[in-house]
Amino acid sequence: MKRIALLLCVFAAVAATPAAAASALSPRQVLEKADRARGKLPGLVWTVKMTSVERGRQREQTLEVKARNEDVLATFTAPPRVKGQKLLMVGRNMWFIKPGVSKPVPISPRQKLMGQAANGDIASTNYSGDYEGVFVGDEAVHGEACYVLDLTARNKKVTYDRIKYWVSKSRLVGVKAEFYTVSGKLFKTAEFEYENRIRFRGEEIPFVSRMVIRDAIRPQEVTTLEYSDITVKELPDATFNLNLLVR
C-alpha cells in the first residue's frame, strides 16, 4: 500500500508541472499562446525593420506597426521614398494607403511586400482563428522539444494556404514554420527568435524579436524582420478607421 501511495504522489507531482499542463492543451490552445508572442493582444505598438537579400541586392524598409488583436495599421517610416505610406488590415481585409491619394487600394495579405515577406507577414498573427490545426508529431528544433502542427487555412483571405508549424513545448512560442501552396508545394520557410519581453496584465510574455524568411528553392534569398520598441498601449477605434486615414 505504501508503494502504491508513493507512486500516486509521484504521478500527481509530475502532472502538476508546466510541461504536463502544456501537454493537455488542444491545438487551438497551443496556437492561441503562440499568437500572443507574435502580436495578437488588445493593444501593441512596435517597430519592424525589414532587410531583404534578393539576387545579390540588399534593401531595407522600416515600419511602425500598431496592432489590436487582428486589426493592424503599419506605417512606413523609412526609406524616404515610402515614408508615410500605410497598410491597414481590418478583419482580414487589407488596403494600401498613399499620402495625397484619397482612394485606398484593396490588396491581399498574400501579395509580396519586399523580398520573401508578404503583406500579411508584418501583421499580428492569428493562426488560432485563421487556421484549422492538428498535431502531427513531436520534434526538436535546435535541441528544443516542439509540438508539430499542420495548419489548414479556413478561408482564402489569409497569407498562406497551409503551414507546418513547430511550437516550443516549454515556451509555447512558434520557432519554425514551413509555408505551402494549396497544391502542397513548399515555397518558403521561417525561423523565429524571442529576445523581447512585454508585460501584459501582470504577466511577462516573450515577444518575437526576429523572423528570418527563406525561399525554399533559393535559400540564399532571405528576408529578415527585426522587432523592437514594443509597447503595450490602448489603441482607439479611430486608429483603424479607413475613412479617417485617407482624409
N, C-alpha and C positions, 0 to 999 in steps of 0.2 A: 504493500500500500504506500509506504514511504517513497519507493522508487517511482510509482505512478504519479504521486503528488508532485515530486520533484520535476518529472518530465512535463507535467501540466504547467508548472510555474515557468519553466524554461520556454515552453511554447508561447505562453502569454506574454513573456518579456519580448520575444522575437517579434510577435505580432504587433506589438506596440511601437516598434521602431519606425522611423520615417520611410525607410525602404519598403517595409512591409505594407505600410499605408499606401504608398505610391502604387504598389503592385495591384491594389484593389481598385484603382482608378479605371474608368472606361476610356476608350479612345477620345471621346469628346472632351472629357475632363482633362486628360493629358494635353490636348491641343489648347484648351482654354488657359491653362497655366503657361504654356509656351507662348501663346499670343500676347500675354501681358508683357513679356520681356522684349517684344518687338512692337510695342506701341498701342496695344488695344486696352486703353484705360480712359476714364472720363475726361481727362484734360492734360495734354502734354505739349511741350514745345521743345524742338531740338534742331540742331544744325547737322546737315549731312553734306560731306564733301565727296564728290564722285570723281574718280580718276580712272580713265579708260585707256587701255593699250590695244590698238587695233591696227593691223597691217603696219606695225612698226611706228605708228604715230600715237603720241600721248596727248590726251585732252583732259581738262578739268572743268568742273562746274560745282557751284556751292548753292545750297538751298536752305531756307528756313522752313521747317515743317511744323504746322500746328495740327494736332490730332485730337479728336474727341470720339473715342470708340472707332466706328468705321468711317466717320467723316474726316476729311483731310484737306487742308489748304497748304500747298507748297509754293513758296515764292523764291524765284531765282535771285541770288544776291551777287553772283559773280559767274563768269566774266562780265565786263560792262555791256557787251552786245546783247546779253539776255537778261540783264538786271531789270527787275520789275515784272517780268513775265510770271504767270501763275498757272498752276494746275489745281483744279478743285475736284474733289471726289465726294459725292453725297449719295449714299445708298447704292454704291457701285455704278452710278452714272458719273461720267468724268468729262470735264471741259478744260480747254486751253484758253487762257485769257491774256491778251497782249495789251500793254499800255497804249492808249489812244485809239483802240479799236473797240467799238461799242458792242459788237456781236461776238459772244463766246463761241468757240468751235468745239462741237462734241468730238471726243476722242475715246479710244479704247484703252483700258489698262494693259492690254496686250501689246500695244504699239511700242516700238523701240524709242527709248528716251535718249540714251547715249551708250555706245558700246554694247555690252551684254545686258544692260539694265533696261527693263521695260518700265512704262509709266507706273504700273502698279507696284513695282518693287520699292518705291520710295514711300508708299503709303503704310499706315499701320496694318499689321497682319490680322486677318480674321479667318484663319484656317478652320477654326471650330464651327463657324457659321457657313462658310463658303464651300466646304468640302465634307464629303462623307468619308470618315476614317475608319480603317480596320487595322488591328495589329497583325503583322505578318512575320514577326520574329523578334529576336534579340541579337544585338551585335555590338561590338566595341568600336568606338571611333577614337583614335589616338589614345587607346587604353581605357577609355571611359565607357562603362556599360550603358547601352541605349535601347530604348524601345524602337522598333522599326515599324512605321505605319505607311500604309498605302492610302493615298487621298485621291478621291474622285470628285471632280467639280460638280456642284449641284446645279449650276447654270452656266451660260456662256459669257457672263459679264465679269468673270474672274480673270486673273492674269494667266493662269496655266490650267490645262485640261486635267492633268494628272501629276501628282507629286509623290515621290518616295521620300519619307521624312524621318530622320534619326533624332530622337529626343532623349536627352540625358535622363537616366532614371533617378539620379540623386538630385540634380538641379532643376529638372523639368523645364529645360530650355532646348530649343532646336539647335543642333550643332552641325547638321549636314542635310542637304537636300539634292535630289535629282529631279529635273523637270522634263516631262514627256509630252509629246504631241498626242492628239486624240487617237492616232493610229498606233501609239505605243513607242514612238521613236524618241530616244534620249537626245535632247539638244542643248541642255545647259546643266551645270552643277553649281552648287554653292556651299560654302562653309561659313560658320558664324562664330564670333567671339563676343564675350560678355564682360568686359572690364568696367563698364559703367554700373553705378548703383543709384537707385532712387528710393525715396521713402514715400509710401502711399498708405494713408490711413494707419500710420504707426508701424507698417511692415516694410522691411528693406527688401527690395526686389532687384534682381540683376537685370540690366538693360543692355541691349545689343550695342557693341562698340565698333564692330567691323563685320562687313559682309563681303565675301570675295566670290564673284560670279565668273565662271569659265565656260567658254564654248566647248561642247563635248567633242566636236570634230577637230577644232583648232585650239587646244588648251593654252597656247601661248597668248591667245586673245582674252584678256582679263579686264574686268571692271571691278574696282574696289569702292565700297561705300564705307566711309568713316563717320561715326556718330559722336557728337559732342554737345556740350552746353545743354544738357537735358534738364528741363524744369517742369515740375508739376504745377499746373496752372488752370484755373477755371476759365473756360472759353465760352463766350456768349453765342447765341444762335446767329447773330449778325456776322460772325467770323466766316460762316459757311453759307451765307446768303448770296446766291449768284447775282441777283439783281443789284445788290449793293456793290459788288466787286467790279461790275462793268460800267459804273457811273463815271 
